[in-house]
């Protein structure tokens, strides 16, 4: 079978692999679409500290069940369209004991700590498979990246009285915008790309700020009447936006950090203490986030084209990754169609 492999930083190619063998509690999936994630781009650039090479990327999955093991529940049948929860959990660490399986100490995400789904076939435990007949094949590939933003909004305890600033309007930031808007919050989207800001408007942002050409602080002062946003979600992974989150959030506000900054971030502790901020990380997503995203896509049917920048074949995937690494601002989501 064909697979996309990142051999080492800067090198990506199509390789041949054996179709994986299925255990008694496993499901064999034939891939329909797999999305390139920001973590895959970091792996290609050699900036993902969690990856060892060579690595098959991919964990944003749309697939069809090809076969099921003999101990898989009868609700799973050949021909069903599915997506996959791409994380593992040990069940024994402190996070797992609190049922925060998304932050498992020993988590291995497909395409990061272990080989991923950028192949024609994969095998996964049946517990990680989510079958759904109502979403399109493309929508199923969008579920996982949107869940990460949904989870961040949960961690920020966003409600209808909040004003939420989202830094970064890629797929993860888009998920945060959608979820915050669904909860009735006033949503401000900040990015340096006008195309992504237009998408943010369509997804529910009440205000957009292009921080490359507009003064972020002045715009926030006008929108929030000098108070600052009550919640800031950092989904850009940039030292500047990390610092801006602390500086711009309201007194007694909440800051939720999703993005991995490529370099260390330093800031004065004065504002952290003086504002009595709650600052929390947000990693991956839980099963409830997957359920919420599936419900949102089913009920709202957003235009798939506003999320997907391009769809490519496996043979064209290496070139698409190279293009994305050189011009990331122009790309929302690349899907590989198998």
Secondary structure, DSSP 8 states (H G I E B T S, - for coil): -EEEEEEETTEEEEEE-------TTEEEEEEEEEE--HHHHHHHHT--TT--SSB----EEEEEEEEE-TTS-TT--TT-EEEE------SSSHHHHTT-GGG-TT---BTTTB--S-BSEEEEEGGGEEE-SSS-HHHHHHHHHHHHHHHHHHHTT--TT-EEEEE--SHHHHHHHHHHHHTT-EEEEEES-HHHHHHHHHHT-SEEEETTTS-HHHHHHHHHTTS--SEEEE-S--HHHHHHHHHHS-TT-EEEE----SS-----HHHHHHTT-EEEE--S--HHHHHHHHHHHHHH---GGGT-SEEEEHHHHHHHHHHHHH-GGG-S-EEEE-
